[in-house]
Amino acid sequence: MDETPPTPPTPPRPHLNADEWGKIAGRIISITLIFAVVVVILCVWSIVERHPRTDDAIAEANVIGVAPRVHGQIIRLNVQDNQDVKAGDVLFEIDPADYQLALDNAKAALDMLDQQIEVARAEDDELKFQVKAAAAAVEQTKAELKQANDNLQRLLPLLPKGFATADDVDKAQTAMAVATAALAAGEQHFNQAKASLSSLATLQAQRPGSVAAVDLAALQLSYCKYIAPFPGKVVNLNISAGEYASAGVPIFALLDTRKWYVVANFREGELRHFTNGSPVDVYLLSAPGHHFTGKVQGIGWAVASKDEIDVSHVVPDVPRELNWVHIAQRFPVRIEIENPDPDLFRMGASAVAIIK
């Protein structure tokens, strides 16, 4: 029988020393770290892409210019710069002397007109009787004039035939002249009576204007006290009592603390990830430990372009730029704060906005 050759023995594996094991472990750790960093970067990129954030944001509130509605010298200033005020507080007062005098004059004119109306109303019945009597007298005079004219016209054809004398014609002409004069006098008296009767209506028509003059004077007098229209903070107050205030010219500002906003500028590529009403997390750089919530109130529809073409030139001037570098335009997004703290919010404060 053929004998099977013996199997050669397996050579022993080489043993790795500590340095070689360390290199292998280092490579594994490096690869794991690189993979973890890539995963983290992708996760962060996904979060940032789906939840845009920006630190290009500032806190805003509505501000009005405190301008008096009448002019005059400020006799009392009841507030100071940066002071909190409540709705209905009197911020300052203008000298009311001139406006009080105008109100007194308007009231006196109204009282005088009312007295004239009362006198005219008392004479109204008598004037109506006089008008009726004058109208009747005019009608009677017209009838007498017609009769005298008819008598004259009847006598004139009879005079040449001897059926009427010249004396009869003279008497008829005299009677007609007297009737004509009487009619003119009666019509004048009638017109005067009607004018006297219409004076009551004229006076009554003037009364609404006099009442309006009184109301206007009283309104202007009330404007001498400037009442705070809402709770807020006094801003930029740099005057003292004694300053002359002009109507319609602001003398300081009033910050409306009832509503606070954050105006955040987001890149145009991020606008598609949120809409009006989207929730927002807001942080103030002046109070980083406080978390505020808000919602998108509106997204800006227009910003000024810095690369507009000058249409005054025939050939358009295209600005130079690197084709592979394009700076994204930013649009303002107005965020309404739902839980503002008036003690922490300041207009113009830097903020961070994160779209949820």
C-alpha positions in Angstrom: 0.0 0.0 0.0 1.0 3.5 -0.8 1.7 5.6 2.3 0.0 9.0 2.4 2.6 11.7 3.0 2.2 13.4 6.3 0.5 16.9 6.3 3.0 19.6 6.9 2.5 21.4 10.2 0.8 24.9 10.1 3.3 27.6 10.6 2.6 29.6 13.8 0.9 33.1 13.5 3.1 36.0 14.2 2.3 37.7 17.4 1.6 41.5 17.2 3.4 43.6 19.6 1.8 46.6 21.5 2.9 49.2 19.0 1.2 47.4 16.1 -2.0 47.0 18.1 -1.9 50.7 18.9 -1.6 51.6 15.3 -4.6 49.4 14.3 -6.7 50.9 17.1 -5.6 54.4 16.1 -6.7 53.8 12.6 -10.1 52.4 13.7 -10.6 55.3 16.1 -9.6 57.8 13.4 -12.0 56.3 10.9 -14.8 56.2 13.5 -14.2 59.9 14.4 -14.2 60.9 10.8 -17.4 59.1 10.2 -18.9 60.6 13.4 -17.9 64.1 12.3 -19.4 63.6 8.9 -22.6 62.3 10.5 -22.7 65.3 12.9 -22.1 67.7 10.1 -24.8 66.2 8.1 -27.2 66.3 11.0 -26.3 69.9 11.9 -26.7 70.9 8.2 -30.1 69.1 8.1 -31.2 70.9 11.3 -30.0 74.3 10.1 -31.6 73.7 6.7 -34.9 72.7 8.2 -34.7 75.2 11.2 -33.1 78.4 9.9 -31.4 80.6 12.4 -29.8 84.0 12.3 -28.1 86.4 14.7 -28.7 89.3 12.3 -31.8 90.4 14.2 -32.8 93.3 16.4 -35.6 93.9 18.8 -38.2 96.5 17.7 -41.3 98.2 19.0 -43.6 100.9 17.7 -42.6 104.5 18.5 -44.7 107.7 18.0 -43.6 111.3 18.1 -45.3 113.1 20.9 -46.5 116.3 19.1 -49.0 118.7 20.6 -52.1 119.6 18.6 -52.0 123.2 19.7 -49.1 125.6 20.0 -48.0 127.5 23.1 -45.6 127.5 26.0 -45.2 124.4 28.1 -46.0 125.3 31.7 -45.8 121.9 33.2 -43.7 118.8 32.2 -44.8 115.7 34.2 -42.4 113.1 32.8 -38.7 112.6 32.5 -36.5 110.7 30.0 -36.8 106.9 30.1 -39.8 107.1 32.5 -42.6 104.5 32.4 -46.1 106.0 31.8 -49.6 104.6 31.8 -52.4 105.2 29.3 -54.2 108.3 30.4 -51.3 110.0 32.2 -50.9 113.7 31.5 -47.4 114.0 30.0 -47.2 117.8 29.7 -49.5 120.9 29.7 -49.5 123.9 27.5 -50.5 127.4 28.7 -54.4 127.4 28.4 -55.0 131.1 28.8 -55.4 131.9 25.1 -57.6 128.9 24.5 -59.8 129.6 27.6 -60.3 133.2 26.4 -61.4 131.9 23.0 -63.8 129.5 24.6 -65.3 132.3 26.8 -65.7 134.5 23.7 -67.5 131.7 21.8 -69.8 131.1 24.7 -70.6 134.8 25.0 -71.4 135.0 21.3 -73.7 132.0 21.6 -75.5 133.5 24.6 -76.1 136.7 22.8 -77.5 134.8 19.8 -79.8 132.9 22.0 -81.1 136.1 23.5 -81.7 137.5 20.0 -83.6 134.4 19.1 -85.8 134.7 22.2 -86.7 138.3 21.4 -87.4 137.4 17.7 -89.5 134.5 18.8 -91.6 136.7 21.1 -92.2 139.2 18.2 -92.9 136.4 15.8 -96.7 136.4 16.3 -97.0 140.1 15.9 -94.8 140.1 12.8 -97.0 137.4 11.3 -100.1 139.6 11.8 -98.3 142.6 10.3 -97.3 140.5 7.3 -100.9 139.3 6.8 -102.3 142.9 7.2 -99.7 144.3 4.8 -100.6 141.5 2.2 -104.3 142.4 2.5 -103.5 146.1 2.1 -101.5 145.4 -1.0 -104.3 143.3 -2.5 -106.9 146.1 -1.7 -104.6 148.7 -3.3 -104.2 146.6 -6.4 -108.0 146.4 -6.7 -108.3 150.2 -6.2 -105.6 150.8 -8.8 -107.4 148.5 -11.3 -110.7 150.3 -10.7 -109.1 153.7 -11.2 -107.4 152.5 -14.4 -110.7 151.1 -15.7 -112.5 154.4 -14.9 -109.8 156.4 -16.7 -109.9 154.1 -19.8 -113.7 154.5 -19.9 -113.6 158.3 -19.7 -110.9 159.0 -22.2 -112.9 157.9 -25.3 -115.9 160.0 -24.0 -114.0 163.3 -23.7 -113.9 164.1 -27.4 -117.6 163.4 -27.8 -118.6 165.6 -24.9 -120.0 162.8 -22.8 -117.3 163.4 -20.2 -115.7 166.6 -19.0 -112.0 167.3 -18.6 -112.5 167.6 -14.9 -113.8 164.0 -14.8 -110.7 162.8 -16.7 -108.4 164.8 -14.3 -110.1 163.3 -11.3 -109.7 159.8 -12.8 -106.0 160.3 -13.5 -105.5 161.7 -10.0 -107.2 158.7 -8.5 -105.0 156.3 -10.6 -101.8 158.1 -9.5 -102.9 158.0 -5.8 -103.6 154.2 -6.2 -100.3 153.6 -7.8 -98.4 155.4 -5.0 -100.5 153.5 -2.4 -99.6 150.2 -4.0 -95.9 151.0 -4.0 -96.1 152.0 -0.3 -98.0 148.9 0.5 -95.6 146.6 -1.2 -92.7 148.3 0.6 -94.4 147.8 3.9 -95.2 144.2 3.1 -91.5 143.5 2.1 -90.3 145.1 5.4 -92.7 143.0 7.4 -91.6 139.8 5.7 -87.9 140.8 6.2 -88.6 141.2 9.9 -90.3 137.9 10.0 -87.4 136.1 8.3 -84.9 137.4 10.9 -86.0 134.7 13.3 -85.2 132.0 10.8 -81.9 133.7 10.0 -80.9 133.8 13.7 -81.9 130.1 14.1 -79.8 129.2 11.1 -76.8 130.9 12.7 -77.0 128.9 15.9 -75.4 125.6 14.8 -72.3 127.5 13.6 -72.1 129.3 17.0 -72.4 125.9 18.8 -69.7 124.4 16.6 -67.4 127.4 17.5 -67.9 126.7 21.2 -67.2 123.0 20.7 -64.1 123.8 18.7 -62.8 126.2 21.3 -63.4 123.6 24.1 -61.7 120.9 22.0 -58.6 123.1 21.5 -58.6 123.9 25.2 -58.6 120.2 26.0 -55.6 119.7 23.7 -53.5 121.9 26.1 -53.1 118.7 28.2 -51.3 115.9 26.3 -52.7 112.5 27.4 -50.6 109.3 26.9 -52.6 107.2 24.4 -51.0 103.9 25.6 -48.6 102.6 28.2 -45.0 103.1 27.2 -41.6 104.6 27.9 -40.5 108.2 27.3 -37.6 108.4 24.9 -35.3 111.2 23.9 -36.7 113.9 26.2 -34.4 116.9 26.1 -36.6 119.9 27.0 -37.8 121.6 30.1 -40.9 123.5 31.2 -40.9 126.9 29.5 -40.2 125.5 26.0 -42.5 126.8 23.2 -44.2 123.9 21.5 -45.5 124.1 17.9 -48.5 122.2 16.8 -47.6 119.0 14.9 -43.9 119.2 15.8 -42.7 116.2 18.1 -40.9 117.2 21.3 -40.0 113.7 22.3 -40.9 110.1 21.6 -43.1 107.5 23.3 -42.2 103.8 23.0 -45.2 101.4 22.8 -44.3 98.6 25.3 -47.5 96.6 24.6 -46.0 94.7 21.7 -42.5 93.7 20.9 -41.1 92.4 17.7 -37.8 91.0 16.4 -36.8 91.9 12.8 -34.5 89.1 11.7 -32.8 89.0 8.3 -32.8 85.5 6.7 -31.1 84.5 3.5 -33.4 84.2 0.5 -32.8 80.4 0.3 -34.1 79.9 3.8 -37.5 81.6 3.3 -39.1 78.5 1.8 -38.8 76.7 5.1 -41.3 78.8 7.0 -44.4 80.9 6.5 -46.5 83.4 8.4 -47.4 82.0 11.7 -44.4 79.7 12.0 -43.1 79.4 15.6 -39.8 81.0 16.5 -37.4 80.7 19.4 -35.8 84.1 20.3 -32.9 84.9 22.5 -31.5 88.4 23.4 -27.8 88.9 23.6 -28.4 91.1 26.6 -30.2 88.3 28.4 -29.0 85.0 26.9 -30.4 82.9 29.7 -34.0 83.9 28.9 -35.9 82.0 26.2 -38.7 83.9 24.4 -41.2 82.5 21.9 -42.8 84.2 18.9 -44.3 83.6 15.6 -43.6 85.0 12.1 -45.9 88.0 11.6 -44.7 88.7 8.0 -41.9 88.2 5.5 -40.5 91.2 3.7 -41.5 91.5 0.1 -38.9 94.1 -1.0 -35.4 95.3 -0.2 -33.3 98.0 -1.9 -30.9 96.7 -4.5 -27.3 98.0 -4.5 -26.6 96.9 -8.0 -29.3 98.8 -9.9 -28.6 99.8 -13.5 -28.3 103.5 -14.1 -31.0 104.1 -16.7 -29.6 107.5 -17.5 -26.9 105.8 -19.7 -27.7 104.4 -23.1 -25.6 101.3 -22.5 -26.3 99.4 -19.3 -23.5 99.3 -16.8 -23.3 95.7 -15.6 -21.3 95.5 -12.3 -18.4 93.0 -12.2 -18.7 90.0 -10.0 -17.2 86.5 -9.7 -19.4 84.0 -11.4 -18.6 81.3 -8.8 -19.3 83.6 -5.8 -22.8 84.9 -5.2 -23.8 86.5 -2.0 -27.4 85.5 -1.0 -29.8 88.4 -0.5 -31.3 88.8 3.0 -34.9 89.6 3.6 -36.4 91.0 6.8 -38.7 88.8 8.7 -40.9 90.4 11.3 -41.4 88.1 14.4 -44.1 89.0 17.0 -42.9 88.1 20.5 -45.5 86.2 22.5 -44.0 86.5 26.0 -42.0 89.7 26.1 -40.4 91.0 29.3 -40.5 94.8 29.3 -37.6 94.9 31.7 -35.4 93.0 29.3 -36.5 94.1 25.8 -34.9 97.3 24.5 -35.5 98.7 21.1 -32.4 98.0 18.9 -31.1 95.2 21.1 -29.3 92.3 19.3 -31.2 89.0 19.1 -31.0 85.5 17.7 -34.0 84.0 16.0 -34.4 80.2 15.3 -37.3 79.0 13.3 -38.8 75.9 14.8 
